[in-house]
């Protein structure tokens, strides 16, 4: 029994997993999958994109009007052909080469000298004929590369090219499994086997023409797409039209290319109306055109990568369609219904409550295989702001700006005139009542005899706007409004009036009275605030932080809204950012926000609305439409997701002028960086193209000691790197879950000029030379010192002799000075004696003159006048004898040789008598002595002194004798 039970359990488990995998890999027919647009303003190249390929590293390549375009998930790069031709075809080889074709040209791209470089193969074409048309298709067949133009097929292998001609002109070459098929115009379909073209066997009189794509189909058959005749199925012998609804679409809008998806879907690009996707049975699954997210309706190329991303090269831009995304969109590109505040599905209709009214459209059940198109129409008389749509006991109630209505199909029945029905729900204490929060307080509803919800009463004694309404376990009603605060109301037993009202703010532990919202989470009433979620304690009448919940939610602890998402699952909305939180595991919260990042900022803030479609699908209201969220889509239970390796991309020298060192890490050989250019920038990327939060972590061995923090930045600058060998390690993480393997980039910073090996050899040589020079210098220094010592001794000797001579000369000068001073003193004495002699002589002559006046003759009479005059004349001549002055002057000049020269030089207007007076004053003679020498009276001497002082401009307080003695 136990074994049987175990087998049954395993079979049941396998059935569940298989069903889940099948559902997860299905493409939804509701809405449109996420379309990522890459306009030319992003990739900075030409408009048209003719071909798409992906190499083994995960890098995308696009044949563009201006050349080859590459994209690694982060960075775009353009490469031009030698003659700037349009790249019409691209293929990635197994050897890492990228093959391209253009007008009159085909070849491959490879990394040479650390750059992606083109090598032409045209020169290998045998014969004299030149390639003069476009190369439209390139197919990689192991080591063989097949290039196809309209006139010739070229087979390249082992560095040789073989030309293959057909019975006519070719259209396009197609690769189907291991077979190569080509349409020869007006001749049918041929198969390329080796270097030969073999007609494809068939029994039909006519075959499809203008074949644009051939894809593998069921049971070994092929699905053939033509430009104007639609689809055909070839079973090995006959061509059967594939008569499905999509056929008319493809005929009308001109099929241009195709690609197989997930082995069971087919995507076809058209010239006039974008993409159409069908399943193997021919059911239309998706239609994606410009109105549904594409940038352009002309699809020039389609490509399905290994992650089932559908890439579309357009006539203007590049788009990526994320087919396995959990989010499918329906957006109002035409602005038909305005901003969506609420949405839900009810009775096979989808309803959108907007700021313009209530719109509805038929809704096909989830198991429908046909593409679900919507035709939204306004419900009559619903114009105005719709706030809320709720289904209560099978009845759809609409909260409107002008009241509340029951919605049945496209009909409205007004059940309340209370304006602004924001929220409505059953009373927990009495489910027979509905309580509604409105602009002016609370309204009650109850069922009538027919079970229809009807207006009952407005609750009295409370008129505050009521945005959120919840009932706690005690039966009290909690009401909050973003700007009016938080209230707890106690109702009367008949629920008609408020008998007690409590208002809560900072005094009760809240961070404030703004932005306080309330929700029921796992049967517990919680309150959101800018400081996180809080709980209310009845005993203390205070609010406290809900620490366990806040810690588990991380950044979503500040969420402003919570919406139930099923059993133990809730939507948390943090001011525009959305997360699904799973409470099913005790003690652990599972927060999934990464897969919902596309919803960030797209919902109407503070009026976010999400309603369930099924256990795994939800309807999300966004600004201009709605989004279908499938929790299973994109998840593959049991499948191990392996991330691609992080690519080391451009390495740049950022020392001063930016310069590329390498375009692709180490792919071009060893990287050596000069020491004077030791500032570099390393760019890296993860070739993961689905919408996800990608973070990087790096570590530079030889520079740091640990890994960096996780960061979304995809480049890093390193400055002033020391010489040595470095290993740059980097890894990526998506959605905070999967981590890639470590990628390594190695490079060497060369030593500076002064620290290189040959510099050290030069240093050794220089040291030896310096040693020799030092020795020679030392010897020269010894000789020089010897010479300096000898010179110094000689100099000291000369100085000694000179000092000795100077001392002798000084002694002689002293002796001579003393002798001169003695002579001067002697002359001064002689001069003084001479002057005194003259004074005495003059005084004697004066006395003689005075005595002569007294003389009388013998008779006692005075002497005769003539006698007296003669004697007086002799006396006067004796007193005024110039010979006395000349002798005095000569003696004076010998003693004071420069006196008269200085005096005459400074006062040339002095007369001889003035000079005499100056000389006498210089000798410090008294006035009486000067009067005797000058033969004048004392009064005359004073007068002359006064006149001399005036001539010489001598101040009155200055002594004349001192003045002349200083001269």
Secondary structure, 3 states (H helix, E strand, C coil): CHHHHHHHHHHHHHHHHHHHHHHHCCCCCECEEEEEEECHHHHCCCCCEEEEEECCCCCEEEEECCEEEEECCCCEEEECCCCCCCCCEEEECCCCCEEEEEECEEEEEEEECCEEEEEECHHHCCCCCCCCCEEEEEEEECCEEEEEECCCEEEEECCEEEEECCCCCEEEEEEECCEEEEEECCCEEEEEECCEEEECCCCCCCCCCCEEEEEECHHHCEEEEECCCCEEEECCCCEEECCCHHHHHHHHHCEEEEEEECCCEEEEEECCCCEEEEECCCCEEEEECHHHCCCCCCEEEEEECCCCEEEEEECCEEEEEECCCCEEEEECCCCCCCCEEEEEEECCEEEEEECCCEEEEECCCCCCCCCECCCCEECCCCCCCEEEEEEECCEEEEEECCEEEEEECCEEEEEECCCCCCEEEECCCCCCEEEEEECCEEEEEEECCCCCEEEEEECECCCCCCCEEEECCCCCEEEEECCCEEEEEEECCCCCEEEEEEEECHHHCCCCCCCCEEEEECCEEEEECCCCCEEEECCCCEEEECHHHHHHHHHHHHCCEEEECCCCEEEEEECCEEEEEECCCCCCCEEECHHHHHHCCCCCCCCCCEEECCCCEEEEEECCEEEEEECCCCCCCCCCCCCCCEEEEEEEECCCCCEEEECCCCCCCCCEECHHHCCEEEEEEECCCCCCCEEEEEEEECCECCCCCCECCCEEEECCCCCEEEEEEEEEEECCCEECCCEEEEEEECCCHHHCHHHHHHHHHHHHHHHHHHHHHHHHHHHHHHHHHHHHHHHHHHHHHHHHHHHHHHHHHHHHHHHHHHHHHHHHHHHHHHHHHHHHHHHHHHHHHHHHHHCECCCCCECCHHHHHHHHHHHHHHHCCHHHHHHHHHHHHHHCCCHHHHHHHHCCCCCHHHHHHHHHHHCCCCHHHHHHHHCCCHHHHHHHHHHHHHHHCCCCCCCHHHHHHHC
